[in-house]
């Protein structure tokens, strides 16, 4: 099991353990000690149990904690179906372990309760204590109980979809979503529990019930009709979850947004706004179609490109060139890119490549992350994905892996959730001259920062413009395909990142693009284009300007690909063992990310010394290199 799979497994196991421990624990102390009076108090504890479990594990897995929710997510393509067995095993195991721990804690109290009340374990009378683990429905028929569990789970899954759907303008902030899911569980329990005790979760019922059976309750752990527990507490939630998935995906979601373009959602109150939105989306759809045709049908190799914008010079570092020798020549020949957006220090990491094309960068990263890492290549063009997948088995063998650590998915980079890339699940996102092709770049960057973990890195190369392009150039199919028509004005890029909460980014390299095509040069006029490699981090501690806190960073030389120096950006080059004064943002980038283990950063932000003169100097040193304003000491 590779690292990303272990993380998902542990997340679901720990989360379900917490959920069942708190929830069933509340039931246990109510039965044994009358600690809680009334249904509402127990329902509140269950609600907070769900909330806390999601908060605690959402950075590890999808925090479903419920097999019915996982099935609904897989069927609606919100989760990779291959993860489903792993999620189910973790959920049932976590629930069983929680029940076992509870039994260990309360075994003597249960025995005392049974002794005082004349209850012999295993008889029908012992249902009074067995219900601490599994539910039962003594007052209604199996059909009514099945319906109650199905309806309750339908409402739960439907509201989970509503609370997490990006195009629902009424959804709460991500930080509050677990709270509202917990309140949903609490509310449903208050209504359904008098009928069935409201399991709403096959793992929450079946695993503790199995523990009770093993602990001596025997048939008392299954007090209802033969196999009634299976119909009501397993099939019921599954049926309700599947129904909610279908209704939301087929009926509600299409009303929220156009799934093909995945444009941002806004409340539209009049026909003119609706028409404007429709026109915008049509233009975006036309652009995507033109780009797909250009890369899928028109271009056959690099020789078909009309400019040099999508062809990067061969400036790979030595360690990447060695890996390139193991990659099929056909993959390299048909790959288009404007840089080398592959950062160091990737071993064991989860990486997503946006617009992977023929898969060259995916295969390069595959060799760097190792067998325990994982790489996902995403591309909207069927032809490119099919080509990349064709080489999957051969490249796996060339790298000496026992199984593939990479996969390719057809989809849009504006909606990574649809292809199963979950919140806070990725260490690094890379992209090579692709984001410029998107008609909705803000959504792309929002998706990137959604899937990145805290401290995760966006590292990408793309084409930027020295000024805003007029609309007729933005719509030109050749310029779009050549990565020029969609090029962002660099200042608009800065504003866009700031709008979504990323206050600082770093330029690793920059070169002017020589178009070498008189026809294209005439068409674009005085617009300059630049190929830039940029990195940004998902860190809430970054400030909008560089501030001086007297911090010092020393590179330890422990990144295998960078034994002598580490290049953070075009003005931060850290020589091994040499201390350097850095601004607060740089200190955060080096200490609060995966690079933290490779740097020694001294100082904190308790004392402020004013603005830090961070950035490339306009002056030149005697040897012709740009001097930097970060000082070595």
C-alpha positions as CSV (number, residue, x, y, z in Angstrom):
1,X,0.0,0.0,0.0
2,X,1.6,3.3,-1.1
3,X,1.8,6.4,1.0
4,X,-1.3,8.1,-0.4
5,X,-3.3,4.9,0.1
6,X,-2.1,4.5,3.7
7,X,-3.1,8.0,4.4
8,X,-6.6,7.5,3.1
9,X,-6.9,4.2,5.1
10,X,-5.7,5.7,8.3
11,X,-7.9,8.8,7.9
12,X,-11.1,6.7,7.6
13,X,-10.0,4.3,10.3
14,X,-9.2,7.0,12.8
15,X,-12.2,9.1,11.9
16,X,-14.7,6.2,12.2
17,X,-13.1,5.1,15.4
18,X,-13.6,8.6,16.9
19,X,-17.2,8.7,15.6
20,X,-18.2,5.4,17.1
21,X,-16.2,5.8,20.3
22,X,-17.9,9.2,21.2
23,X,-21.4,8.2,19.9
24,X,-21.7,4.7,21.3
25,X,-19.9,5.9,24.4
26,X,-22.7,8.3,25.0
27,X,-25.3,5.5,24.5
28,X,-23.3,3.3,27.0
29,X,-23.2,5.9,29.8
30,X,-26.8,6.6,29.3
31,X,-27.8,2.9,29.6
32,X,-25.4,2.2,32.5
33,X,-25.5,5.4,34.5
34,X,-28.4,7.4,33.2
35,X,-25.8,10.1,32.5
36,X,-27.9,11.7,29.7
37,X,-31.6,12.4,29.9
38,X,-33.6,12.3,26.8
39,X,-32.9,11.7,23.1
40,X,-31.7,15.2,22.4
41,X,-28.7,15.0,24.6
42,X,-27.5,11.8,23.0
43,X,-28.2,13.2,19.5
44,X,-26.1,16.3,20.3
45,X,-23.1,14.1,21.2
46,X,-23.5,12.1,18.0
47,X,-23.6,15.4,16.1
48,X,-20.4,16.7,17.7
49,X,-18.8,13.2,17.3
50,X,-19.3,13.5,13.5
51,X,-18.0,17.1,13.5
52,X,-14.9,16.4,15.5
53,X,-14.1,13.3,13.6
54,X,-14.3,15.1,10.2
55,X,-12.1,18.0,11.5
56,X,-9.5,15.6,12.8
57,X,-9.2,13.5,9.7
58,X,-10.2,15.6,6.6
59,X,-6.5,16.3,5.9
60,X,-5.8,12.5,5.7
61,X,-8.8,11.2,3.7
62,X,-12.1,12.4,2.4
63,X,-13.5,12.0,6.0
64,X,-16.6,10.0,4.8
65,X,-16.5,7.8,7.9
66,X,-19.6,6.0,6.5
67,X,-19.7,3.3,3.8
68,X,-23.0,4.6,2.5
69,X,-21.4,8.1,2.0
70,X,-18.3,6.5,0.3
71,X,-20.5,4.5,-2.1
72,X,-22.5,7.6,-3.0
73,X,-19.3,9.6,-3.6
74,X,-17.9,6.8,-5.8
75,X,-21.1,6.4,-7.9
76,X,-21.3,10.1,-8.5
77,X,-17.6,10.1,-9.5
78,X,-16.6,12.4,-6.6
79,X,-14.2,9.7,-5.5
80,X,-12.0,7.2,-7.3
81,X,-14.0,3.9,-7.2
82,X,-10.7,2.0,-6.7
83,X,-10.5,3.6,-3.2
84,X,-13.9,2.2,-2.2
85,X,-12.8,-1.2,-0.8
86,X,-10.0,0.5,1.2
87,X,-12.4,3.0,2.6
88,X,-15.0,0.3,3.6
89,X,-12.4,-1.9,5.3
90,X,-11.0,1.1,7.2
91,X,-14.5,2.2,8.3
92,X,-15.7,-1.2,9.5
93,X,-12.4,-1.8,11.2
94,X,-12.4,1.6,12.9
95,X,-15.9,1.0,14.2
96,X,-15.0,-2.4,15.5
97,X,-11.9,-1.2,17.3
98,X,-13.9,1.6,18.9
99,X,-16.6,-0.9,20.1
100,X,-13.8,-3.1,21.5
101,X,-12.2,-0.2,23.4
102,X,-15.6,0.8,24.8
103,X,-16.3,-2.8,25.9
104,X,-12.9,-2.9,27.6
105,X,-13.6,0.3,29.5
106,X,-17.1,-0.6,30.6
107,X,-17.0,-4.4,30.9
108,X,-17.1,-4.4,34.7
109,X,-19.9,-1.7,34.7
110,X,-21.9,-3.8,32.2
111,X,-21.5,-6.9,34.4
112,X,-22.6,-5.0,37.5
113,X,-25.6,-3.6,35.7
114,X,-26.6,-7.0,34.5
115,X,-26.2,-8.5,38.0
116,X,-28.2,-5.7,39.7
117,X,-31.0,-6.0,37.2
118,X,-31.0,-9.8,37.0
119,X,-30.0,-9.9,33.3
120,X,-28.3,-13.0,31.9
121,X,-26.2,-12.1,28.9
122,X,-27.3,-13.9,25.8
123,X,-31.0,-14.0,26.7
124,X,-33.6,-11.7,25.2
125,X,-33.5,-9.5,28.3
126,X,-29.8,-8.7,27.6
127,X,-30.9,-6.6,24.6
128,X,-31.1,-3.8,27.2
129,X,-27.2,-3.8,27.3
130,X,-26.6,-5.1,23.8
131,X,-28.2,-1.9,22.4
132,X,-25.2,0.0,23.6
133,X,-23.5,-1.4,20.5
134,X,-26.1,-2.2,17.8
135,X,-29.5,-0.7,17.1
136,X,-32.8,-2.4,17.1
137,X,-36.4,-1.5,16.0
138,X,-38.9,-3.2,18.4
139,X,-41.9,-0.9,17.7
140,X,-42.1,-1.0,13.9
141,X,-42.0,-3.5,11.0
142,X,-38.9,-4.2,9.0
143,X,-40.3,-2.4,6.0
144,X,-40.9,0.8,8.1
145,X,-37.5,0.5,9.7
146,X,-35.8,0.0,6.3
147,X,-37.7,3.1,5.0
148,X,-36.7,5.2,8.0
149,X,-33.0,4.4,7.6
150,X,-33.1,4.9,3.9
151,X,-34.8,8.3,4.2
152,X,-32.5,9.4,7.0
153,X,-29.4,8.5,5.0
154,X,-30.9,10.1,1.9
155,X,-31.2,13.4,3.7
156,X,-27.7,13.0,5.2
157,X,-26.0,12.3,1.9
158,X,-28.1,14.9,0.0
159,X,-27.1,17.6,2.5
160,X,-23.4,16.5,2.4
161,X,-23.5,16.9,-1.4
162,X,-25.2,20.3,-1.0
163,X,-22.7,21.5,1.6
164,X,-19.7,20.6,-0.4
165,X,-20.8,21.4,-4.0
166,X,-18.7,24.2,-5.3
167,X,-21.5,25.7,-7.4
168,X,-24.0,25.9,-4.5
169,X,-23.8,29.6,-3.7
170,X,-25.5,28.9,-0.3
171,X,-22.9,26.5,1.0
172,X,-20.9,27.5,4.1
173,X,-17.2,28.1,4.2
174,X,-15.1,24.9,4.1
175,X,-14.0,25.5,7.7
176,X,-17.6,25.3,8.8
177,X,-18.8,22.4,6.7
178,X,-18.0,19.7,9.2
179,X,-20.1,21.5,11.8
180,X,-23.1,21.7,9.6
181,X,-22.7,18.0,8.7
182,X,-22.7,17.2,12.4
183,X,-25.8,19.3,13.0
184,X,-27.5,17.4,10.1
185,X,-26.8,14.1,11.8
186,X,-28.1,15.4,15.1
187,X,-31.3,16.7,13.5
188,X,-32.0,13.4,11.7
189,X,-31.3,11.4,14.9
190,X,-33.9,13.4,16.8
191,X,-36.5,12.4,14.2
192,X,-35.5,8.8,13.1
193,X,-34.2,7.4,16.4
194,X,-37.6,6.6,18.0
195,X,-38.1,4.2,15.1
196,X,-34.7,2.6,14.6
197,X,-32.2,4.4,16.9
198,X,-31.0,6.0,13.6
199,X,-27.8,4.3,12.5
200,X,-27.5,5.9,9.1
201,X,-24.2,4.2,8.8
202,X,-23.6,0.5,8.1
203,X,-20.2,0.5,9.8
204,X,-21.5,2.2,12.9
205,X,-24.1,-0.6,13.4
206,X,-22.6,-3.8,12.0
207,X,-19.1,-3.6,13.5
208,X,-20.2,-2.9,17.1
209,X,-23.0,-5.4,16.7
210,X,-20.4,-8.1,15.8
211,X,-18.3,-7.1,18.8
212,X,-21.4,-7.6,21.0
213,X,-22.0,-11.1,19.5
214,X,-18.4,-12.1,20.1
215,X,-18.5,-10.7,23.7
216,X,-21.3,-13.1,24.7
217,X,-24.6,-11.5,23.8
218,X,-25.1,-14.0,21.0
219,X,-28.6,-13.8,19.5
220,X,-29.4,-10.8,21.7
221,X,-27.1,-8.8,19.4
222,X,-29.5,-9.6,16.6
223,X,-32.9,-9.2,18.4
224,X,-35.1,-8.3,15.4
225,X,-36.4,-10.5,12.6
226,X,-33.9,-12.9,11.0
227,X,-31.5,-10.9,8.9
228,X,-33.6,-7.8,9.7
229,X,-30.5,-5.9,10.9
230,X,-28.9,-6.5,7.4
231,X,-32.0,-5.2,5.6
232,X,-32.5,-2.2,7.8
233,X,-29.0,-1.0,8.9
234,X,-26.9,-2.1,5.9
235,X,-29.1,-2.1,2.8
236,X,-31.3,0.8,4.1
237,X,-28.4,3.3,4.3
238,X,-26.9,2.1,1.1
239,X,-30.2,2.5,-0.7
240,X,-30.7,6.0,0.7
241,X,-27.2,7.1,-0.1
242,X,-27.5,5.9,-3.7
243,X,-30.8,7.6,-4.2
244,X,-29.4,10.9,-2.8
245,X,-26.4,10.6,-5.2
246,X,-28.7,10.1,-8.2
247,X,-31.1,12.9,-7.3
248,X,-28.4,15.4,-6.6
249,X,-26.2,14.5,-9.6
250,X,-28.9,14.1,-12.2
251,X,-31.5,16.7,-11.0
252,X,-30.0,19.3,-8.7
253,X,-26.4,19.7,-9.9
254,X,-27.3,20.5,-13.5
255,X,-29.4,23.4,-12.2
256,X,-26.5,24.8,-10.3
257,X,-23.9,24.9,-13.1
258,X,-23.0,23.9,-16.6
259,X,-20.9,20.8,-15.9
260,X,-19.0,21.0,-19.2
261,X,-17.3,24.3,-18.6
262,X,-17.4,24.4,-14.8
263,X,-17.6,28.1,-14.7
264,X,-17.9,30.0,-11.4
265,X,-21.4,30.4,-10.0
266,X,-23.1,33.6,-9.2
267,X,-26.7,34.4,-8.2
268,X,-28.5,35.5,-11.3
269,X,-31.6,37.6,-10.8
270,X,-32.6,38.7,-14.2
271,X,-32.7,37.5,-17.8
272,X,-30.0,39.8,-19.0
273,X,-27.6,38.4,-16.4
274,X,-28.5,34.8,-17.4
275,X,-28.0,35.6,-21.1
276,X,-24.6,37.2,-20.4
277,X,-23.6,34.2,-18.3
278,X,-24.7,31.8,-21.1
279,X,-22.7,33.8,-23.7
280,X,-19.6,33.7,-21.5
281,X,-19.9,30.0,-21.1
282,X,-20.4,29.4,-24.8
283,X,-17.3,31.4,-25.6
284,X,-15.4,29.3,-23.0
285,X,-16.8,26.1,-24.4
286,X,-15.8,27.2,-28.0
287,X,-12.2,27.9,-26.7
288,X,-12.0,24.5,-25.1
289,X,-13.2,22.8,-28.2
290,X,-10.7,24.7,-30.4
291,X,-7.8,23.8,-28.0
292,X,-8.8,20.1,-27.9
293,X,-8.9,19.9,-31.7
294,X,-5.6,21.7,-31.9
295,X,-3.8,19.3,-29.6
296,X,-5.8,16.2,-30.3
297,X,-6.1,16.4,-34.1
298,X,-4.0,19.1,-35.7
299,X,-0.6,18.7,-33.9
300,X,1.1,15.4,-34.4
301,X,4.6,16.4,-33.1
302,X,6.6,19.5,-32.0
303,X,7.4,20.2,-35.7
304,X,3.7,21.2,-36.3
305,X,3.9,24.1,-33.8
306,X,4.0,27.6,-35.5
307,X,6.0,29.3,-32.7
308,X,8.5,28.4,-30.0
309,X,6.3,29.3,-27.1
310,X,5.3,25.7,-26.4
311,X,8.8,24.4,-26.9
312,X,11.2,24.7,-23.9
313,X,14.9,24.8,-24.5
314,X,16.8,21.7,-23.3
315,X,17.9,23.0,-20.0
316,X,17.1,20.1,-17.7
317,X,19.4,19.4,-14.8
318,X,21.6,16.3,-15.0
319,X,19.4,14.2,-12.7
320,X,16.4,14.8,-14.9
321,X,18.3,14.1,-18.1
322,X,19.3,10.7,-16.7
323,X,15.6,9.9,-16.1
324,X,14.7,11.2,-19.6
325,X,16.9,8.4,-21.0
326,X,14.5,5.9,-19.6
327,X,11.4,7.5,-21.2
328,X,10.2,6.4,-24.6
329,X,11.3,8.8,-27.4
330,X,7.8,8.9,-28.8
331,X,6.5,10.4,-25.5
332,X,9.2,13.1,-25.6
333,X,8.7,13.9,-29.3
334,X,5.0,14.5,-28.9
335,X,5.2,16.5,-25.6
336,X,4.7,20.2,-25.6
337,X,5.9,22.5,-22.8
338,X,7.5,25.9,-22.1
339,X,9.7,25.0,-19.1
340,X,10.8,22.3,-16.6
341,X,8.3,22.6,-13.8
342,X,9.6,19.8,-11.6
343,X,10.8,20.8,-8.2
344,X,13.2,18.8,-6.1
345,X,12.4,16.8,-2.9
346,X,9.5,14.7,-4.2
347,X,10.3,11.3,-2.8
348,X,7.2,9.7,-1.3
349,X,4.9,12.6,-2.3
350,X,1.5,12.9,-4.0
351,X,1.8,15.0,-7.2
352,X,-0.8,16.1,-9.7
353,X,0.2,17.2,-13.2
354,X,-2.4,19.6,-14.8
355,X,-2.5,19.1,-18.6
356,X,-0.2,16.2,-18.7
357,X,-0.4,15.7,-22.5
358,X,1.6,12.6,-23.5
359,X,2.8,12.2,-20.0
360,X,6.5,13.1,-20.1
361,X,6.5,15.1,-16.9
362,X,4.3,12.5,-15.2
363,X,6.9,9.8,-16.0
364,X,9.7,12.1,-14.9
365,X,8.0,12.8,-11.5
366,X,7.1,9.1,-11.3
367,X,10.8,8.3,-11.1
368,X,11.4,11.0,-8.4
369,X,8.5,10.1,-6.1
370,X,9.5,6.5,-5.9
371,X,7.3,3.4,-5.5
372,X,5.7,4.9,-2.3
373,X,4.7,8.1,-4.1
374,X,1.9,8.7,-6.5
375,X,1.4,10.9,-9.6
376,X,-1.9,11.7,-11.3
377,X,-1.8,13.1,-14.8
378,X,-4.9,15.1,-15.9
379,X,-5.7,16.1,-19.5
380,X,-9.0,17.0,-21.2
381,X,-7.9,15.6,-24.6
382,X,-8.8,12.0,-25.2
383,X,-6.0,11.4,-27.7
384,X,-3.3,12.6,-25.3
385,X,-4.6,10.5,-22.4
386,X,-4.8,7.4,-24.6
387,X,-1.3,8.0,-25.8
388,X,0.0,8.4,-22.2
389,X,-1.8,5.3,-20.9
390,X,-0.4,3.3,-23.8
391,X,3.1,3.5,-22.3
392,X,2.1,3.0,-18.7
393,X,3.1,-0.7,-18.3
394,X,6.4,-0.3,-20.2
395,X,7.5,2.7,-18.2
396,X,6.6,1.0,-14.9
397,X,9.0,-1.8,-15.8
398,X,11.7,0.6,-17.0
399,X,11.6,2.3,-13.6
400,X,11.8,-1.1,-11.8
401,X,8.5,-0.7,-10.0
402,X,6.4,-3.7,-9.0
403,X,3.2,-1.7,-9.8
404,X,2.4,1.7,-11.4
405,X,2.7,4.7,-9.1
406,X,1.2,6.9,-11.8
407,X,-2.3,7.2,-13.4
408,X,-3.8,9.3,-16.1
409,X,-7.3,10.8,-15.9
410,X,-9.4,12.5,-18.6
411,X,-11.0,15.6,-17.2
412,X,-10.9,19.3,-16.9
413,X,-8.4,21.1,-14.7
414,X,-11.2,23.4,-13.6
415,X,-12.9,20.6,-11.8
416,X,-10.4,18.2,-10.2
417,X,-13.1,17.0,-7.7
418,X,-15.0,15.4,-10.5
419,X,-12.1,13.0,-11.2
420,X,-11.6,12.2,-7.5
421,X,-8.9,14.6,-6.4
422,X,-10.0,15.4,-2.8
423,X,-9.4,18.4,-0.5
424,X,-6.0,18.7,1.1
425,X,-4.8,15.5,-0.5
426,X,-1.8,16.6,-2.7
427,X,1.7,17.6,-1.8
428,X,2.7,19.3,-5.1
429,X,0.8,20.5,-8.2
430,X,2.8,20.9,-11.4
431,X,1.8,22.2,-14.8
432,X,3.7,22.8,-18.0
433,X,2.3,25.5,-20.3
434,X,-1.3,24.5,-19.8
435,X,-3.1,26.9,-17.4
436,X,-3.0,29.6,-20.1
437,X,-5.3,27.4,-22.1
438,X,-8.1,27.5,-19.5
439,X,-11.0,29.9,-20.1
440,X,-11.6,30.1,-16.3
441,X,-8.2,30.5,-14.7
442,X,-9.5,31.7,-11.4
443,X,-11.4,28.4,-10.9
444,X,-8.2,26.5,-11.9
445,X,-6.2,28.2,-9.1
446,X,-9.0,27.8,-6.6
447,X,-9.0,24.1,-7.4
448,X,-5.2,23.9,-7.0
449,X,-5.3,25.4,-3.6
450,X,-8.3,23.3,-2.6
451,X,-6.5,20.0,-3.3
452,X,-3.1,21.1,-1.9
453,X,-2.3,20.2,1.7
454,X,-1.2,23.0,4.0
455,X,2.4,23.7,3.0
456,X,1.8,22.1,-0.4
457,X,3.4,23.6,-3.4
458,X,2.2,24.8,-6.8
459,X,5.2,24.7,-9.2
460,X,4.4,25.5,-12.8
461,X,5.7,26.9,-16.1
462,X,3.6,29.0,-18.4
463,X,3.4,31.8,-20.8
464,X,2.7,35.3,-19.5
465,X,2.1,38.6,-21.4
466,X,3.6,42.0,-20.8
467,X,0.2,43.6,-21.2
468,X,-3.5,42.5,-21.5
469,X,-4.4,41.0,-24.8
470,X,-7.3,42.4,-26.8
471,X,-10.4,40.1,-27.1
472,X,-9.8,39.3,-30.7
473,X,-6.4,37.9,-29.9
474,X,-7.7,35.9,-27.0
475,X,-10.2,34.2,-29.3
476,X,-7.8,33.5,-32.1
477,X,-7.6,29.6,-32.4
478,X,-4.0,29.5,-33.5
479,X,-2.8,31.9,-30.8
480,X,-4.8,29.9,-28.2
481,X,-3.3,26.6,-29.4
482,X,0.2,28.2,-29.4
483,X,-0.2,29.2,-25.7
484,X,-0.3,32.9,-26.5
485,X,-4.0,33.8,-26.7
486,X,-4.7,32.7,-23.1
487,X,-1.5,34.2,-21.7
488,X,-2.2,36.1,-18.4
489,X,-0.9,39.6,-17.9
490,X,1.6,39.0,-15.0
491,X,0.0,41.7,-12.8
492,X,-3.5,40.2,-13.3
493,X,-2.0,36.9,-12.2
494,X,-0.7,38.5,-9.0
495,X,-4.1,40.0,-8.4
496,X,-5.8,36.7,-9.0
497,X,-3.6,34.8,-6.5
498,X,-4.2,37.5,-3.9
499,X,-8.0,37.3,-4.5
500,X,-8.0,33.6,-3.6
501,X,-5.7,34.1,-0.6
502,X,-2.2,33.5,-1.8
503,X,-0.3,36.7,-1.0
504,X,3.2,35.8,-2.2
505,X,4.6,33.8,-5.1
506,X,8.1,33.4,-6.4
507,X,9.5,33.6,-9.9
508,X,12.1,30.8,-10.4
509,X,13.0,31.7,-13.9
510,X,11.9,34.0,-16.7
511,X,12.8,34.3,-20.4
512,X,11.4,36.2,-23.3
513,X,9.7,34.1,-25.9
514,X,11.0,34.5,-29.4
515,X,8.0,33.7,-31.7
516,X,10.1,33.2,-34.8
517,X,7.0,33.4,-37.0
518,X,6.5,36.7,-38.9
519,X,2.7,36.1,-39.4
520,X,2.2,35.6,-35.7
521,X,4.5,38.5,-34.8
522,X,2.4,40.8,-37.0
523,X,-0.8,39.6,-35.5
524,X,0.2,40.2,-31.8
525,X,1.9,43.5,-32.5
526,X,3.8,45.0,-29.6
527,X,2.8,42.4,-27.0
528,X,5.7,40.7,-25.4
529,X,5.4,37.2,-24.1
530,X,7.5,35.5,-21.4
531,X,8.0,31.9,-20.4
532,X,8.1,31.9,-16.6
533,X,8.5,29.1,-13.9
534,X,6.6,30.1,-10.7
535,X,6.2,28.5,-7.3
536,X,3.6,29.3,-4.7
537,X,2.7,27.6,-1.4
538,X,-0.5,27.0,0.5
539,X,0.4,28.9,3.6
540,X,-1.8,31.2,5.6
541,X,1.2,32.8,7.3
542,X,2.4,34.7,4.2
543,X,2.1,38.4,4.1
544,X,1.5,40.7,1.1
545,X,5.0,42.2,1.3
546,X,8.3,40.9,2.7
547,X,8.7,41.8,6.3
548,X,11.9,41.7,8.4
549,X,11.9,39.6,11.6
550,X,15.6,39.0,11.8
551,X,15.3,35.4,10.7
552,X,18.2,33.4,9.3
553,X,18.0,30.3,7.1
554,X,20.7,27.7,6.4
555,X,20.4,25.0,3.8
556,X,21.6,21.6,5.1
557,X,22.4,20.2,1.7
558,X,20.1,17.1,2.3
559,X,17.9,17.2,-0.8
560,X,19.4,14.5,-3.0
561,X,19.0,16.5,-6.2
562,X,20.6,19.6,-4.7
563,X,23.7,18.7,-2.7
564,X,25.5,22.0,-3.1
565,X,22.7,24.7,-3.3
566,X,19.0,25.1,-3.3
567,X,17.3,27.7,-5.6
568,X,14.1,29.0,-4.1
569,X,13.6,31.7,-6.7
570,X,15.5,34.1,-8.9
571,X,16.9,35.9,-5.9
572,X,17.2,33.3,-3.2
573,X,20.1,30.8,-3.9
574,X,21.0,29.0,-0.7
575,X,24.5,27.5,-0.6
576,X,24.9,24.5,1.6
577,X,25.9,25.4,5.1
578,X,25.9,29.2,4.5
579,X,23.4,31.2,6.6
580,X,21.3,33.8,4.9
581,X,19.1,36.6,6.3
582,X,15.5,36.0,5.0
583,X,12.2,37.7,5.2
584,X,9.3,36.3,7.1
585,X,7.6,34.9,4.0
586,X,10.8,33.1,2.9
587,X,11.2,31.7,6.4
588,X,7.7,30.3,6.2
589,X,8.3,28.8,2.8
590,X,11.4,27.0,4.0
591,X,10.2,25.9,7.4
592,X,6.5,25.2,7.0
593,X,6.6,23.1,3.9
594,X,8.2,19.8,2.9
595,X,11.5,21.7,2.7
596,X,11.5,22.2,6.4
597,X,13.5,19.1,7.1
598,X,16.2,20.4,4.8
599,X,16.7,23.8,6.4
600,X,17.6,25.2,9.8
601,X,15.6,28.4,10.3
602,X,16.4,30.6,13.3
603,X,14.2,33.2,14.7
604,X,10.4,33.9,14.8
605,X,8.1,36.8,14.3
606,X,8.0,38.2,17.8
607,X,10.2,41.1,16.9
608,X,9.6,43.1,13.8
609,X,12.3,45.3,12.1
610,X,10.3,46.8,9.3
611,X,10.1,46.0,5.6
612,X,12.6,43.5,4.2
613,X,14.4,44.6,1.0
614,X,13.5,41.3,-0.7
615,X,13.8,41.0,-4.5
616,X,16.3,41.1,-7.3
617,X,18.5,44.2,-7.4
618,X,18.5,46.3,-10.5
619,X,22.2,46.7,-10.1
620,X,24.7,44.2,-11.6
621,X,27.7,42.7,-9.9
622,X,31.1,42.8,-11.4
623,X,30.7,39.3,-12.9
624,X,27.4,40.4,-14.6
625,X,25.0,38.5,-12.3
626,X,22.1,40.3,-10.7
627,X,22.9,40.8,-7.0
628,X,20.2,40.0,-4.5
629,X,19.0,41.9,-1.5
630,X,19.0,38.8,0.8
631,X,22.3,38.9,2.7
632,X,24.6,36.0,3.5
633,X,26.2,36.2,6.9
